[in-house]
């Protein structure tokens, strides 16, 4: 088997750089070849993935954080090659939700085993995403740390610092949504999810499934610092106890959960968005979903569960 590894060397505070050679050796011991391409600037991973998808590789491995994986899947979209993931980033939300092996050797063996499942992709103004997109405070927070090198120096703590600053500065402009079926709503934060977990521990969309052909939409209908703090603390507590339970935080109006095939998100004021944990663009945004868009190598339990449900 021949693999292309596209690696972001600064992911995880340099963890990727330290482990690339180990990955190559593990694959070689099992009789496989790995070609490595190192990214040096935003967009490199997408370019390498687009080239690799037509270059005869049996699978393309994205090595980095969720943002790097987003670039890889956008580059290889449309090919029949499977995507494999080595979670070298700060958050690694997808790998944690899918319960990837934590040890590098076990992770490489999972990739070599090559069990795949076709997953949906969301689309935001033409940009495909595997996890989620958000409009509101989360995009504002990510913009606050972009380009400052904080993630490299502080890791996950950088997000906490940026969130504290955003909590003090953010003005909570109103955001409107319109679903494909005509339903409308508004709030100060909108999350469009293809998967369940948000920020590693939160689960605003606990029924999201990346193989159901739908997007799950969470609308935070309140505004202001106090309500935002209650939201975070309440959902954090719920997620730690049981991330599969959807409840409304005490002291808040009922937040809305929708499931749809598409929607429009807009605002009359400037609102920052994010896609798969990376700052994207301002509003408006047009969202849609591409069912069964990408073949992804996953742990056996998820492939087996999907196969069993399809046979039922």
N, C-alpha and C positions, 0 to 999 in steps of 0.2 A: 504493500500500500504506500502511496505517496501523499504526503500532507503538506499544506502551506500554512505556516504559522506566522500570523501578522501580530506583532507584539509592540505594545507601547512601553518603552523602557522606563518611563517615570511613574507608571502606575503603581499604586500601593507604596509610595515613598521609595521606589526603586526596587521593590520585590521582583518585578518582572525581569529587570536586568540581571539580577542575581540567579534567577532560576531558569533562564532560557536554555543554557547549555545542558542543564540537568534534564530538561524535557527532551531535548534532541537525543541524548544518550539513552534515555529510557525507551524511546521509540526504536532506536537503532538496535538495542538489545533484543527486541522482539521482531527484528527483521524488516522494519519499516524505515522509510526515508522522510526526513522533514527538511524542507527549505524554509528559511527564516527571512522575513522582511521586517525591518525596524522602522517604526514611524518616527518622524521628526517634527511634524507640524500637523495642525488640524487638517483633515481631508486626506492625509496619506493612506490611512487604513482603507478608506473607500476606494481609492485608486488601485491599491494592491489587490483588494478583494475582487474588483471588476476584472482585473487582468487574470487573477488566479482562477476565476470561475470558468474561463475559457481555455485554460492552459493545461488541462488534463489531470488535475489533482483529484484524488478520491474524496477529499474533504478539506474544508478551509477552517482553520482554528483561529479564533479571535482571542488574543491574549491581552487582557487589560481590564478596565472598568466598564461600567454599563455604557458610557459614552463611546468608548472604542468599539464595543460590540455593535452599537447602533451604526457606526460608520461601516463596519464590515458587512452587516446584513443589508444595508442600502446598496453597497457595491455589488454584492453577489445576488441580489434579488433577481428573479427570473431564470436562474440556472437551476439544474436539478442536483447540484452538489449540496451535501449536508453541511450545516454549520456546527462546529464544535466550539466550546468555550472553556478557557482557562481563566478563572476569576482572579485577576491580579489587581483589581481596583480598590478604592476606598470603601464603597458601599456594597457592590456585588449583590444587588437586590435579587436579580433573576436566579443566580446560583443558590442563594439561600432559600428562596421560595421552592426551587426544584430539588433542594437537599442534595446538592452535589457533594461528592466526597471531599473531605477537608485535606486529606493527605495527597501530596502531589502524585505519588506513584499510583494510588487508587484512582485518581482523576484521569491520569493518562490511560490506565487500563480501561476505564469506562469509555474513553474516546476510541480506543482501538477496538473495543467490542462493537461499537458502531450501531447501537440500537437507536432508532430514530422515531420521531413523532412529528407530524405536520402541524404547525402552529399558525394561528392568525397573526396578521400584522395590522396595526392601526396606521392611519395616514393623516398627517396634519399639513395642509397646504403643499402636498406632494412629498413631504418627508415621512418616510416609514418609521414606525417605532414598534418595539416588542413589548415594552413595559407600560408606560403611561406618558401622558402629557398634562401639564398643569398651567393654569393662568391665574395670576394673583401673587400672593405673598411668597410662594415657593420660588417662582421665577425671579422675583425681586431679590430674594435671599441668595440665589445662585449667582446672580449678576454681581452681588456685592463681593464675592470671593473670586470671581473670574479674573485671571490675569495677575493676581497678587502673589501667587505661589504658596498660598496658605494651605491648600490641600497637601502639597508636597511636604511642607514642614510640620503640619499639625494633624494630618489625617482626618479622621472623623470629627475631631474637636473643632476643626475649621468650620464645619457646618453649624455647630452649636454657637460659636462666636458670631457667625454671620446672622444666624436666626435671632440672636439677642439684639443685634444692631437693627435688623429689619423690624423686630417687634417694637422698637422705640421710634423708628422713622416712618414706617409704612402708613399710608393714608386711606387704604381700603376703598378704592373706586369700585363702583357697581359694574358687574359683568353680567351680560345677558346671554342666554343660550336659546336656541331654537332647534328642536329635534327634527329629524327627517319627516316624522309624521305630523308636524305642526305644533306639538306641545312646546310651551315656552316657560322659562323660569329665570330667576336672577339671584345673584348673591355676590359675596366679596371674594370667593375662592371657588374655582371649578377644577375638578380632577377628572380626566378622561382615561380610564384604565383598561388595559388588555389583560393584566394579571392582578393578583390579589394584594400583594404586599407593597406598601409605600414606605420608603425610608427605613427599611429593615424591620421595624416593629409595628408601625401603624397599619391598619387595614380599613380604609374608608369604603372599599368596595369588596366586601368579604365573599361575594359570590362570583367575582370575575373569573373567567375561564378562558385561556388563550386558544381554545379549540372549539368554541361555541358559535363563532361567526358574529359575535356581538361586542360592542363596547359598553362598559359600565361607567356611568357618569355620576359623580358626587357633587352636589351643589351646597356649599356652606352659605346659608341664607342670612346669617347674622353678620355683624360688622363690629369693628373696634377691638382694642387690645384685650379688654377683660374677657369678652366672649371668645376671642381666639385662644387665650390662655386656657379657658375652661375646655374648649374643644380639644386642644392638644393633651391636656392632662387626663381628661375623661377617656378619649380614644386610646391613649397610651395604656391606661389601666385596663380597659377592655381587651386590647390586643395582647397584653401580657397574660391575662387570665385565659381568654379564649378568642383568638383572632377570627374565628368563623361566626361570631355573634355580631349582629348589626343592631346597635342601640343608639338612641339619641342622647347626647350629653345633657345632664341636668342643667337647667337654667337657660337653655337655648330653644328657639323655635324649632319645629321639626325640619331637619335637613332632608333633602330629597335625594333619592337614588333612582336612576333611570337606566334602562337597558335599550340600546338602539343600534342601528346600522350606520348612523351618521348624524351630524349636528353642525351648527354654526355657532361660534363663540365670538362675541363682539363687545365693545365698550366705547363710550363717548370720550373716555379719558385714556391716557397712556397706561397700558398694562403689559407687563413682561410675561412671556411664556417660557416654559421649558419642555424639552422632549427627551425622554430617557435620562433625566438628570443633568442635561446640558442646556444652557441658555439658548433659546431659539429666536423668536422674533415677536413683534407686537401683534395686536389684534387688528382686524378680524382673522379668525382661523376657521377653515373648513375641514371637518373631520369625516373620515369614512373608515371602513374596515375591509381588509382583503382576507377572506376565509382560506384556511389551509395554504398559506402563502409560502411557507418556508419549512424545509426539512431540518430539524434540530436534533442533535445527539443528546440524549437524556439518560438519567439513571434508569435501570431496568424497571423499578417500581412504577414509574410514570408511564412508560411505554406499555407495560403489561396492563395497567389499570385502564388506559385508553383503549387497548385492543379488546379487553373484556367488555367494556361499556358499548363498543361498537357492535359486538356479537349479540348483546342482549336484545 
